Amino acid sequence: MANTTTAASPPAVRSRHEICELARLVNCGECWQVPGKPCTPEGDHVARFGRAMRRGLVTGPELIVVLQTLDAFTNTTIVCDVPGGVS
Ligand SMILES: [Zn+2]
């Protein structure tokens, strides 16, 4: 008998803008910017997103959403935030 139970929809992956805001809740392991302030006017270091994930603020899939927009990156790469939350 087939299980027709509708699978719960997977947890929604937050928008890139929201993920950037969550990453900003931790200090940056690269430039040591304090929580609440972006690393640069353009965005935040990749290192900061890694820290946010280790703290449980963002999920692995969300980290991938952010990193897959970059061709290549290191901890010092800046992830540009998207004003208004549209990625
Ligand atoms: Zn930084």
PDB file of the backbone (N, CA, C, O) and the ligand in Angstrom, with CONECT records:
HET     ZN  A 101       1
ATOM      1  N   MET A   1       0.841  -1.190   0.000  1.00  0.00           N
ATOM      2  CA  MET A   1       0.000   0.000   0.000  1.00  0.00           C
ATOM      3  C   MET A   1       0.881   1.247   0.000  1.00  0.00           C
ATOM      4  O   MET A   1       1.745   1.437   0.856  1.00  0.00           O
ATOM      5  N   ALA A   2       0.627   2.063  -0.976  1.00  0.00           N
ATOM      6  CA  ALA A   2       1.471   3.241  -1.114  1.00  0.00           C
ATOM      7  C   ALA A   2       1.179   4.238  -0.005  1.00  0.00           C
ATOM      8  O   ALA A   2       0.031   4.440   0.391  1.00  0.00           O
ATOM      9  N   ASN A   3       2.184   4.818   0.454  1.00  0.00           N
ATOM     10  CA  ASN A   3       2.022   5.862   1.466  1.00  0.00           C
ATOM     11  C   ASN A   3       1.709   7.170   0.754  1.00  0.00           C
ATOM     12  O   ASN A   3       2.567   7.774   0.111  1.00  0.00           O
ATOM     13  N   THR A   4       0.466   7.584   0.885  1.00  0.00           N
ATOM     14  CA  THR A   4       0.056   8.793   0.171  1.00  0.00           C
ATOM     15  C   THR A   4       0.106  10.032   1.055  1.00  0.00           C
ATOM     16  O   THR A   4      -0.330  11.115   0.666  1.00  0.00           O
ATOM     17  N   THR A   5       0.643   9.846   2.244  1.00  0.00           N
ATOM     18  CA  THR A   5       0.743  10.995   3.134  1.00  0.00           C
ATOM     19  C   THR A   5       1.537  12.106   2.457  1.00  0.00           C
ATOM     20  O   THR A   5       2.655  11.890   1.988  1.00  0.00           O
ATOM     21  N   THR A   6       0.972  13.240   2.414  1.00  0.00           N
ATOM     22  CA  THR A   6       1.677  14.366   1.810  1.00  0.00           C
ATOM     23  C   THR A   6       2.888  14.713   2.670  1.00  0.00           C
ATOM     24  O   THR A   6       2.774  15.003   3.861  1.00  0.00           O
ATOM     25  N   ALA A   7       4.022  14.674   2.038  1.00  0.00           N
ATOM     26  CA  ALA A   7       5.237  15.010   2.769  1.00  0.00           C
ATOM     27  C   ALA A   7       5.179  16.477   3.180  1.00  0.00           C
ATOM     28  O   ALA A   7       4.769  17.349   2.414  1.00  0.00           O
ATOM     29  N   ALA A   8       5.589  16.705   4.376  1.00  0.00           N
ATOM     30  CA  ALA A   8       5.657  18.096   4.803  1.00  0.00           C
ATOM     31  C   ALA A   8       6.617  18.833   3.893  1.00  0.00           C
ATOM     32  O   ALA A   8       7.687  18.323   3.559  1.00  0.00           O
ATOM     33  N   SER A   9       6.240  20.009   3.501  1.00  0.00           N
ATOM     34  CA  SER A   9       7.130  20.748   2.629  1.00  0.00           C
ATOM     35  C   SER A   9       8.432  21.005   3.369  1.00  0.00           C
ATOM     36  O   SER A   9       8.434  21.275   4.570  1.00  0.00           O
ATOM     37  N   PRO A  10       9.526  20.920   2.650  1.00  0.00           N
ATOM     38  CA  PRO A  10      10.816  21.127   3.308  1.00  0.00           C
ATOM     39  C   PRO A  10      10.889  22.525   3.898  1.00  0.00           C
ATOM     40  O   PRO A  10      10.230  23.443   3.411  1.00  0.00           O
ATOM     41  N   PRO A  11      11.680  22.688   4.936  1.00  0.00           N
ATOM     42  CA  PRO A  11      11.789  24.015   5.538  1.00  0.00           C
ATOM     43  C   PRO A  11      12.201  25.033   4.488  1.00  0.00           C
ATOM     44  O   PRO A  11      13.140  24.813   3.723  1.00  0.00           O
ATOM     45  N   ALA A  12      11.510  26.107   4.464  1.00  0.00           N
ATOM     46  CA  ALA A  12      11.808  27.118   3.460  1.00  0.00           C
ATOM     47  C   ALA A  12      13.216  27.650   3.669  1.00  0.00           C
ATOM     48  O   ALA A  12      13.628  27.969   4.784  1.00  0.00           O
ATOM     49  N   VAL A  13      13.922  27.733   2.584  1.00  0.00           N
ATOM     50  CA  VAL A  13      15.252  28.335   2.645  1.00  0.00           C
ATOM     51  C   VAL A  13      15.060  29.841   2.594  1.00  0.00           C
ATOM     52  O   VAL A  13      14.393  30.375   1.707  1.00  0.00           O
ATOM     53  N   ARG A  14      15.643  30.491   3.539  1.00  0.00           N
ATOM     54  CA  ARG A  14      15.461  31.945   3.595  1.00  0.00           C
ATOM     55  C   ARG A  14      16.138  32.641   2.423  1.00  0.00           C
ATOM     56  O   ARG A  14      17.009  32.071   1.765  1.00  0.00           O
ATOM     57  N   SER A  15      15.737  33.852   2.178  1.00  0.00           N
ATOM     58  CA  SER A  15      16.323  34.603   1.071  1.00  0.00           C
ATOM     59  C   SER A  15      17.765  34.976   1.408  1.00  0.00           C
ATOM     60  O   SER A  15      18.181  34.975   2.566  1.00  0.00           O
ATOM     61  N   ARG A  16      18.497  35.289   0.367  1.00  0.00           N
ATOM     62  CA  ARG A  16      19.895  35.638   0.554  1.00  0.00           C
ATOM     63  C   ARG A  16      20.025  36.825   1.513  1.00  0.00           C
ATOM     64  O   ARG A  16      20.930  36.875   2.346  1.00  0.00           O
ATOM     65  N   HIS A  17      19.107  37.769   1.375  1.00  0.00           N
ATOM     66  CA  HIS A  17      19.150  38.937   2.252  1.00  0.00           C
ATOM     67  C   HIS A  17      18.966  38.522   3.714  1.00  0.00           C
ATOM     68  O   HIS A  17      19.678  39.005   4.595  1.00  0.00           O
ATOM     69  N   GLU A  18      18.022  37.638   3.963  1.00  0.00           N
ATOM     70  CA  GLU A  18      17.786  37.188   5.341  1.00  0.00           C
ATOM     71  C   GLU A  18      18.988  36.428   5.876  1.00  0.00           C
ATOM     72  O   GLU A  18      19.366  36.580   7.037  1.00  0.00           O
ATOM     73  N   ILE A  19      19.586  35.606   5.016  1.00  0.00           N
ATOM     74  CA  ILE A  19      20.756  34.835   5.436  1.00  0.00           C
ATOM     75  C   ILE A  19      21.902  35.791   5.786  1.00  0.00           C
ATOM     76  O   ILE A  19      22.627  35.574   6.757  1.00  0.00           O
ATOM     77  N   CYS A  20      22.054  36.842   4.987  1.00  0.00           N
ATOM     78  CA  CYS A  20      23.098  37.834   5.267  1.00  0.00           C
ATOM     79  C   CYS A  20      22.844  38.501   6.611  1.00  0.00           C
ATOM     80  O   CYS A  20      23.777  38.749   7.375  1.00  0.00           O
ATOM     81  N   GLU A  21      21.582  38.790   6.896  1.00  0.00           N
ATOM     82  CA  GLU A  21      21.268  39.438   8.171  1.00  0.00           C
ATOM     83  C   GLU A  21      21.558  38.503   9.340  1.00  0.00           C
ATOM     84  O   GLU A  21      22.007  38.948  10.397  1.00  0.00           O
ATOM     85  N   LEU A  22      21.306  37.218   9.156  1.00  0.00           N
ATOM     86  CA  LEU A  22      21.588  36.250  10.213  1.00  0.00           C
ATOM     87  C   LEU A  22      23.093  36.119  10.427  1.00  0.00           C
ATOM     88  O   LEU A  22      23.560  36.033  11.563  1.00  0.00           O
ATOM     89  N   ALA A  23      23.844  36.104   9.333  1.00  0.00           N
ATOM     90  CA  ALA A  23      25.297  35.999   9.444  1.00  0.00           C
ATOM     91  C   ALA A  23      25.847  37.190  10.226  1.00  0.00           C
ATOM     92  O   ALA A  23      26.869  37.088  10.903  1.00  0.00           O
ATOM     93  N   ARG A  24      25.164  38.294  10.121  1.00  0.00           N
ATOM     94  CA  ARG A  24      25.605  39.523  10.781  1.00  0.00           C
ATOM     95  C   ARG A  24      25.376  39.487  12.293  1.00  0.00           C
ATOM     96  O   ARG A  24      25.820  40.383  13.012  1.00  0.00           O
ATOM     97  N   LEU A  25      24.684  38.452  12.773  1.00  0.00           N
ATOM     98  CA  LEU A  25      24.458  38.343  14.213  1.00  0.00           C
ATOM     99  C   LEU A  25      25.699  37.829  14.943  1.00  0.00           C
ATOM    100  O   LEU A  25      25.781  37.903  16.169  1.00  0.00           O
ATOM    101  N   VAL A  26      26.658  37.311  14.185  1.00  0.00           N
ATOM    102  CA  VAL A  26      27.902  36.855  14.812  1.00  0.00           C
ATOM    103  C   VAL A  26      29.021  37.807  14.409  1.00  0.00           C
ATOM    104  O   VAL A  26      28.903  38.542  13.428  1.00  0.00           O
ATOM    105  N   ASN A  27      30.109  37.786  15.179  1.00  0.00           N
ATOM    106  CA  ASN A  27      31.223  38.606  14.726  1.00  0.00           C
ATOM    107  C   ASN A  27      31.931  37.864  13.599  1.00  0.00           C
ATOM    108  O   ASN A  27      31.764  36.655  13.440  1.00  0.00           O
ATOM    109  N   CYS A  28      32.706  38.583  12.835  1.00  0.00           N
ATOM    110  CA  CYS A  28      33.344  37.990  11.657  1.00  0.00           C
ATOM    111  C   CYS A  28      34.689  37.402  12.051  1.00  0.00           C
ATOM    112  O   CYS A  28      35.491  38.054  12.719  1.00  0.00           O
ATOM    113  N   GLY A  29      34.933  36.150  11.627  1.00  0.00           N
ATOM    114  CA  GLY A  29      36.204  35.500  11.929  1.00  0.00           C
ATOM    115  C   GLY A  29      37.336  35.980  11.044  1.00  0.00           C
ATOM    116  O   GLY A  29      38.494  35.626  11.262  1.00  0.00           O
ATOM    117  N   GLU A  30      37.011  36.774  10.058  1.00  0.00           N
ATOM    118  CA  GLU A  30      38.032  37.260   9.142  1.00  0.00           C
ATOM    119  C   GLU A  30      38.505  38.667   9.516  1.00  0.00           C
ATOM    120  O   GLU A  30      39.703  38.900   9.681  1.00  0.00           O
ATOM    121  N   CYS A  31      37.561  39.601   9.649  1.00  0.00           N
ATOM    122  CA  CYS A  31      37.958  40.987   9.928  1.00  0.00           C
ATOM    123  C   CYS A  31      37.537  41.418  11.335  1.00  0.00           C
ATOM    124  O   CYS A  31      37.812  42.543  11.754  1.00  0.00           O
ATOM    125  N   TRP A  32      36.870  40.518  12.060  1.00  0.00           N
ATOM    126  CA  TRP A  32      36.450  40.750  13.439  1.00  0.00           C
ATOM    127  C   TRP A  32      35.483  41.923  13.583  1.00  0.00           C
ATOM    128  O   TRP A  32      35.451  42.601  14.610  1.00  0.00           O
ATOM    129  N   GLN A  33      34.708  42.141  12.546  1.00  0.00           N
ATOM    130  CA  GLN A  33      33.625  43.129  12.663  1.00  0.00           C
ATOM    131  C   GLN A  33      32.667  42.661  13.751  1.00  0.00           C
ATOM    132  O   GLN A  33      32.423  41.464  13.905  1.00  0.00           O
ATOM    133  N   VAL A  34      32.131  43.608  14.497  1.00  0.00           N
ATOM    134  CA  VAL A  34      31.245  43.259  15.612  1.00  0.00           C
ATOM    135  C   VAL A  34      29.861  42.870  15.081  1.00  0.00           C
ATOM    136  O   VAL A  34      29.463  43.290  13.994  1.00  0.00           O
ATOM    137  N   PRO A  35      29.133  42.062  15.865  1.00  0.00           N
ATOM    138  CA  PRO A  35      27.780  41.686  15.440  1.00  0.00           C
ATOM    139  C   PRO A  35      26.912  42.908  15.179  1.00  0.00           C
ATOM    140  O   PRO A  35      26.978  43.902  15.903  1.00  0.00           O
ATOM    141  N   GLY A  36      26.107  42.819  14.142  1.00  0.00           N
ATOM    142  CA  GLY A  36      25.172  43.897  13.829  1.00  0.00           C
ATOM    143  C   GLY A  36      25.653  44.840  12.761  1.00  0.00           C
ATOM    144  O   GLY A  36      24.870  45.614  12.211  1.00  0.00           O
ATOM    145  N   LYS A  37      26.957  44.783  12.456  1.00  0.00           N
ATOM    146  CA  LYS A  37      27.490  45.677  11.425  1.00  0.00           C
ATOM    147  C   LYS A  37      28.047  44.847  10.276  1.00  0.00           C
ATOM    148  O   LYS A  37      28.705  43.835  10.515  1.00  0.00           O
ATOM    149  N   PRO A  38      27.795  45.255   9.035  1.00  0.00           N
ATOM    150  CA  PRO A  38      28.367  44.514   7.908  1.00  0.00           C
ATOM    151  C   PRO A  38      29.877  44.684   7.863  1.00  0.00           C
ATOM    152  O   PRO A  38      30.409  45.695   8.324  1.00  0.00           O
ATOM    153  N   CYS A  39      30.569  43.692   7.307  1.00  0.00           N
ATOM    154  CA  CYS A  39      32.031  43.752   7.193  1.00  0.00           C
ATOM    155  C   CYS A  39      32.447  44.933   6.335  1.00  0.00           C
ATOM    156  O   CYS A  39      33.370  45.673   6.674  1.00  0.00           O
ATOM    157  N   THR A  40      31.757  45.097   5.226  1.00  0.00           N
ATOM    158  CA  THR A  40      32.039  46.190   4.301  1.00  0.00           C
ATOM    159  C   THR A  40      30.688  46.734   3.846  1.00  0.00           C
ATOM    160  O   THR A  40      29.665  46.078   4.041  1.00  0.00           O
ATOM    161  N   PRO A  41      30.671  47.917   3.247  1.00  0.00           N
ATOM    162  CA  PRO A  41      29.393  48.440   2.737  1.00  0.00           C
ATOM    163  C   PRO A  41      28.765  47.509   1.697  1.00  0.00           C
ATOM    164  O   PRO A  41      27.550  47.532   1.500  1.00  0.00           O
ATOM    165  N   GLU A  42      29.585  46.690   1.033  1.00  0.00           N
ATOM    166  CA  GLU A  42      29.068  45.815  -0.026  1.00  0.00           C
ATOM    167  C   GLU A  42      28.488  44.516   0.511  1.00  0.00           C
ATOM    168  O   GLU A  42      27.579  43.941  -0.088  1.00  0.00           O
ATOM    169  N   GLY A  43      29.014  44.056   1.640  1.00  0.00           N
ATOM    170  CA  GLY A  43      28.546  42.766   2.136  1.00  0.00           C
ATOM    171  C   GLY A  43      29.475  42.228   3.208  1.00  0.00           C
ATOM    172  O   GLY A  43      30.206  42.979   3.853  1.00  0.00           O
ATOM    173  N   ASP A  44      29.434  40.916   3.388  1.00  0.00           N
ATOM    174  CA  ASP A  44      30.145  40.287   4.497  1.00  0.00           C
ATOM    175  C   ASP A  44      31.071  39.173   4.004  1.00  0.00           C
ATOM    176  O   ASP A  44      30.867  38.604   2.932  1.00  0.00           O
ATOM    177  N   HIS A  45      32.091  38.876   4.811  1.00  0.00           N
ATOM    178  CA  HIS A  45      33.045  37.834   4.452  1.00  0.00           C
ATOM    179  C   HIS A  45      32.411  36.439   4.529  1.00  0.00           C
ATOM    180  O   HIS A  45      31.526  36.188   5.347  1.00  0.00           O
ATOM    181  N   VAL A  46      32.874  35.561   3.678  1.00  0.00           N
ATOM    182  CA  VAL A  46      32.413  34.167   3.705  1.00  0.00           C
ATOM    183  C   VAL A  46      32.647  33.556   5.085  1.00  0.00           C
ATOM    184  O   VAL A  46      31.840  32.753   5.552  1.00  0.00           O
ATOM    185  N   ALA A  47      33.745  33.932   5.736  1.00  0.00           N
ATOM    186  CA  ALA A  47      34.069  33.379   7.050  1.00  0.00           C
ATOM    187  C   ALA A  47      32.922  33.598   8.040  1.00  0.00           C
ATOM    188  O   ALA A  47      32.674  32.767   8.913  1.00  0.00           O
ATOM    189  N   ARG A  48      32.244  34.706   7.893  1.00  0.00           N
ATOM    190  CA  ARG A  48      31.161  35.046   8.807  1.00  0.00           C
ATOM    191  C   ARG A  48      29.968  34.091   8.639  1.00  0.00           C
ATOM    192  O   ARG A  48      29.291  33.746   9.608  1.00  0.00           O
ATOM    193  N   PHE A  49      29.733  33.683   7.418  1.00  0.00           N
ATOM    194  CA  PHE A  49      28.632  32.755   7.153  1.00  0.00           C
ATOM    195  C   PHE A  49      28.942  31.379   7.743  1.00  0.00           C
ATOM    196  O   PHE A  49      28.054  30.691   8.246  1.00  0.00           O
ATOM    197  N   GLY A  50      30.209  30.995   7.672  1.00  0.00           N
ATOM    198  CA  GLY A  50      30.613  29.722   8.265  1.00  0.00           C
ATOM    199  C   GLY A  50      30.399  29.734   9.772  1.00  0.00           C
ATOM    200  O   GLY A  50      29.939  28.749  10.350  1.00  0.00           O
ATOM    201  N   ARG A  51      30.732  30.842  10.395  1.00  0.00           N
ATOM    202  CA  ARG A  51      30.526  30.961  11.838  1.00  0.00           C
ATOM    203  C   ARG A  51      29.044  30.899  12.172  1.00  0.00           C
ATOM    204  O   ARG A  51      28.635  30.230  13.121  1.00  0.00           O
ATOM    205  N   ALA A  52      28.241  31.609  11.376  1.00  0.00           N
ATOM    206  CA  ALA A  52      26.807  31.636  11.635  1.00  0.00           C
ATOM    207  C   ALA A  52      26.219  30.231  11.513  1.00  0.00           C
ATOM    208  O   ALA A  52      25.302  29.869  12.251  1.00  0.00           O
ATOM    209  N   MET A  53      26.747  29.452  10.588  1.00  0.00           N
ATOM    210  CA  MET A  53      26.238  28.088  10.442  1.00  0.00           C
ATOM    211  C   MET A  53      26.639  27.240  11.646  1.00  0.00           C
ATOM    212  O   MET A  53      25.838  26.448  12.142  1.00  0.00           O
ATOM    213  N   ARG A  54      27.859  27.399  12.110  1.00  0.00           N
ATOM    214  CA  ARG A  54      28.302  26.617  13.264  1.00  0.00           C
ATOM    215  C   ARG A  54      27.501  26.980  14.515  1.00  0.00           C
ATOM    216  O   ARG A  54      27.335  26.156  15.413  1.00  0.00           O
ATOM    217  N   ARG A  55      27.013  28.201  14.566  1.00  0.00           N
ATOM    218  CA  ARG A  55      26.175  28.613  15.701  1.00  0.00           C
ATOM    219  C   ARG A  55      24.713  28.189  15.525  1.00  0.00           C
ATOM    220  O   ARG A  55      23.897  28.367  16.429  1.00  0.00           O
ATOM    221  N   GLY A  56      24.394  27.634  14.371  1.00  0.00           N
ATOM    222  CA  GLY A  56      23.031  27.189  14.133  1.00  0.00           C
ATOM    223  C   GLY A  56      22.093  28.286  13.655  1.00  0.00           C
ATOM    224  O   GLY A  56      20.877  28.096  13.631  1.00  0.00           O
ATOM    225  N   LEU A  57      22.638  29.415  13.279  1.00  0.00           N
ATOM    226  CA  LEU A  57      21.795  30.533  12.829  1.00  0.00           C
ATOM    227  C   LEU A  57      21.331  30.326  11.394  1.00  0.00           C
ATOM    228  O   LEU A  57      20.202  30.671  11.044  1.00  0.00           O
ATOM    229  N   VAL A  58      22.194  29.769  10.573  1.00  0.00           N
ATOM    230  CA  VAL A  58      21.805  29.445   9.205  1.00  0.00           C
ATOM    231  C   VAL A  58      22.072  27.963   8.984  1.00  0.00           C
ATOM    232  O   VAL A  58      22.930  27.375   9.643  1.00  0.00           O
ATOM    233  N   THR A  59      21.341  27.366   8.060  1.00  0.00           N
ATOM    234  CA  THR A  59      21.477  25.942   7.792  1.00  0.00           C
ATOM    235  C   THR A  59      22.475  25.704   6.670  1.00  0.00           C
ATOM    236  O   THR A  59      22.859  26.631   5.956  1.00  0.00           O
ATOM    237  N   GLY A  60      22.887  24.463   6.525  1.00  0.00           N
ATOM    238  CA  GLY A  60      23.799  24.099   5.442  1.00  0.00           C
ATOM    239  C   GLY A  60      23.250  24.475   4.075  1.00  0.00           C
ATOM    240  O   GLY A  60      23.951  25.097   3.276  1.00  0.00           O
ATOM    241  N   PRO A  61      21.983  24.098   3.792  1.00  0.00           N
ATOM    242  CA  PRO A  61      21.416  24.478   2.486  1.00  0.00           C
ATOM    243  C   PRO A  61      21.403  25.983   2.267  1.00  0.00           C
ATOM    244  O   PRO A  61      21.569  26.452   1.141  1.00  0.00           O
ATOM    245  N   GLU A  62      21.207  26.740   3.343  1.00  0.00           N
ATOM    246  CA  GLU A  62      21.205  28.199   3.200  1.00  0.00           C
ATOM    247  C   GLU A  62      22.612  28.715   2.901  1.00  0.00           C
ATOM    248  O   GLU A  62      22.792  29.659   2.132  1.00  0.00           O
ATOM    249  N   LEU A  63      23.594  28.085   3.517  1.00  0.00           N
ATOM    250  CA  LEU A  63      24.972  28.472   3.230  1.00  0.00           C
ATOM    251  C   LEU A  63      25.279  28.207   1.753  1.00  0.00           C
ATOM    252  O   LEU A  63      25.959  28.991   1.091  1.00  0.00           O
ATOM    253  N   ILE A  64      24.762  27.085   1.259  1.00  0.00           N
ATOM    254  CA  ILE A  64      24.985  26.742  -0.146  1.00  0.00           C
ATOM    255  C   ILE A  64      24.327  27.769  -1.066  1.00  0.00           C
ATOM    256  O   ILE A  64      24.889  28.148  -2.093  1.00  0.00           O
ATOM    257  N   VAL A  65      23.128  28.214  -0.684  1.00  0.00           N
ATOM    258  CA  VAL A  65      22.424  29.221  -1.491  1.00  0.00           C
ATOM    259  C   VAL A  65      23.310  30.450  -1.679  1.00  0.00           C
ATOM    260  O   VAL A  65      23.390  31.020  -2.767  1.00  0.00           O
ATOM    261  N   VAL A  66      23.964  30.837  -0.607  1.00  0.00           N
ATOM    262  CA  VAL A  66      24.810  32.027  -0.665  1.00  0.00           C
ATOM    263  C   VAL A  66      26.086  31.749  -1.458  1.00  0.00           C
ATOM    264  O   VAL A  66      26.490  32.546  -2.305  1.00  0.00           O
ATOM    265  N   LEU A  67      26.715  30.604  -1.171  1.00  0.00           N
ATOM    266  CA  LEU A  67      28.021  30.334  -1.774  1.00  0.00           C
ATOM    267  C   LEU A  67      27.929  29.940  -3.241  1.00  0.00           C
ATOM    268  O   LEU A  67      28.883  30.128  -3.996  1.00  0.00           O
ATOM    269  N   GLN A  68      26.786  29.395  -3.650  1.00  0.00           N
ATOM    270  CA  GLN A  68      26.695  28.951  -5.047  1.00  0.00           C
ATOM    271  C   GLN A  68      26.621  30.133  -6.012  1.00  0.00           C
ATOM    272  O   GLN A  68      26.756  29.955  -7.223  1.00  0.00           O
ATOM    273  N   THR A  69      26.409  31.334  -5.484  1.00  0.00           N
ATOM    274  CA  THR A  69      26.393  32.508  -6.350  1.00  0.00           C
ATOM    275  C   THR A  69      27.816  32.985  -6.652  1.00  0.00           C
ATOM    276  O   THR A  69      28.024  33.871  -7.481  1.00  0.00           O
ATOM    277  N   LEU A  70      28.791  32.382  -5.964  1.00  0.00           N
ATOM    278  CA  LEU A  70      30.181  32.794  -6.161  1.00  0.00           C
ATOM    279  C   LEU A  70      30.893  31.771  -7.031  1.00  0.00           C
ATOM    280  O   LEU A  70      30.693  30.569  -6.858  1.00  0.00           O
ATOM    281  N   ASP A  71      31.702  32.219  -7.941  1.00  0.00           N
ATOM    282  CA  ASP A  71      32.431  31.287  -8.795  1.00  0.00           C
ATOM    283  C   ASP A  71      33.478  30.545  -7.986  1.00  0.00           C
ATOM    284  O   ASP A  71      33.620  29.328  -8.100  1.00  0.00           O
ATOM    285  N   ALA A  72      34.189  31.268  -7.192  1.00  0.00           N
ATOM    286  CA  ALA A  72      35.211  30.701  -6.330  1.00  0.00           C
ATOM    287  C   ALA A  72      35.284  31.609  -5.118  1.00  0.00           C
ATOM    288  O   ALA A  72      35.039  32.812  -5.216  1.00  0.00           O
ATOM    289  N   PHE A  73      35.616  31.037  -3.989  1.00  0.00           N
ATOM    290  CA  PHE A  73      35.634  31.882  -2.807  1.00  0.00           C
ATOM    291  C   PHE A  73      36.621  31.354  -1.781  1.00  0.00           C
ATOM    292  O   PHE A  73      36.995  30.181  -1.793  1.00  0.00           O
ATOM    293  N   THR A  74      37.029  32.242  -0.901  1.00  0.00           N
ATOM    294  CA  THR A  74      37.809  31.878   0.273  1.00  0.00           C
ATOM    295  C   THR A  74      37.124  32.583   1.438  1.00  0.00           C
ATOM    296  O   THR A  74      36.095  33.236   1.261  1.00  0.00           O
ATOM    297  N   ASN A  75      37.696  32.447   2.617  1.00  0.00           N
ATOM    298  CA  ASN A  75      37.110  33.108   3.782  1.00  0.00           C
ATOM    299  C   ASN A  75      37.089  34.618   3.642  1.00  0.00           C
ATOM    300  O   ASN A  75      36.310  35.300   4.308  1.00  0.00           O
ATOM    301  N   THR A  76      37.947  35.142   2.773  1.00  0.00           N
ATOM    302  CA  THR A  76      38.047  36.592   2.637  1.00  0.00           C
ATOM    303  C   THR A  76      37.154  37.145   1.531  1.00  0.00           C
ATOM    304  O   THR A  76      37.099  38.358   1.328  1.00  0.00           O
ATOM    305  N   THR A  77      36.453  36.264   0.814  1.00  0.00           N
ATOM    306  CA  THR A  77      35.554  36.724  -0.247  1.00  0.00           C
ATOM    307  C   THR A  77      34.367  37.453   0.380  1.00  0.00           C
ATOM    308  O   THR A  77      33.837  37.033   1.408  1.00  0.00           O
ATOM    309  N   ILE A  78      33.965  38.539  -0.249  1.00  0.00           N
ATOM    310  CA  ILE A  78      32.806  39.279   0.232  1.00  0.00           C
ATOM    311  C   ILE A  78      31.545  38.754  -0.444  1.00  0.00           C
ATOM    312  O   ILE A  78      31.477  38.638  -1.667  1.00  0.00           O
ATOM    313  N   VAL A  79      30.551  38.440   0.380  1.00  0.00           N
ATOM    314  CA  VAL A  79      29.249  38.052  -0.139  1.00  0.00           C
ATOM    315  C   VAL A  79      28.389  39.301  -0.152  1.00  0.00           C
ATOM    316  O   VAL A  79      28.129  39.898   0.893  1.00  0.00           O
ATOM    317  N   CYS A  80      27.953  39.691  -1.330  1.00  0.00           N
ATOM    318  CA  CYS A  80      27.165  40.913  -1.448  1.00  0.00           C
ATOM    319  C   CYS A  80      25.733  40.669  -0.990  1.00  0.00           C
ATOM    320  O   CYS A  80      25.075  39.723  -1.425  1.00  0.00           O
ATOM    321  N   ASP A  81      25.279  41.522  -0.125  1.00  0.00           N
ATOM    322  CA  ASP A  81      23.891  41.456   0.323  1.00  0.00           C
ATOM    323  C   ASP A  81      23.011  42.002  -0.808  1.00  0.00           C
ATOM    324  O   ASP A  81      23.481  42.707  -1.700  1.00  0.00           O
ATOM    325  N   VAL A  82      21.733  41.658  -0.743  1.00  0.00           N
ATOM    326  CA  VAL A  82      20.805  42.130  -1.757  1.00  0.00           C
ATOM    327  C   VAL A  82      19.782  43.027  -1.076  1.00  0.00           C
ATOM    328  O   VAL A  82      18.930  42.533  -0.337  1.00  0.00           O
ATOM    329  N   PRO A  83      19.846  44.331  -1.309  1.00  0.00           N
ATOM    330  CA  PRO A  83      18.886  45.226  -0.668  1.00  0.00           C
ATOM    331  C   PRO A  83      17.460  44.836  -1.032  1.00  0.00           C
ATOM    332  O   PRO A  83      17.151  44.574  -2.195  1.00  0.00           O
ATOM    333  N   GLY A  84      16.606  44.801  -0.032  1.00  0.00           N
ATOM    334  CA  GLY A  84      15.218  44.479  -0.285  1.00  0.00           C
ATOM    335  C   GLY A  84      14.898  43.005  -0.234  1.00  0.00           C
ATOM    336  O   GLY A  84      13.731  42.614  -0.260  1.00  0.00           O
ATOM    337  N   GLY A  85      15.939  42.178  -0.162  1.00  0.00           N
ATOM    338  CA  GLY A  85      15.720  40.758   0.048  1.00  0.00           C
ATOM    339  C   GLY A  85      15.410  39.954  -1.195  1.00  0.00           C
ATOM    340  O   GLY A  85      15.066  38.777  -1.082  1.00  0.00           O
ATOM    341  N   VAL A  86      15.517  40.541  -2.379  1.00  0.00           N
ATOM    342  CA  VAL A  86      15.274  39.776  -3.603  1.00  0.00           C
ATOM    343  C   VAL A  86      16.610  39.271  -4.123  1.00  0.00           C
ATOM    344  O   VAL A  86      17.521  40.058  -4.380  1.00  0.00           O
ATOM    345  N   SER A  87      16.725  37.970  -4.277  1.00  0.00           N
ATOM    346  CA  SER A  87      17.999  37.432  -4.745  1.00  0.00           C
ATOM    347  C   SER A  87      17.920  37.079  -6.222  1.00  0.00           C
ATOM    348  O   SER A  87      18.901  36.610  -6.798  1.00  0.00           O
TER     349      SER A  87
HETATM  350 ZN    ZN A 101      34.436  40.279   7.847  1.00  0.00          ZN2+
END
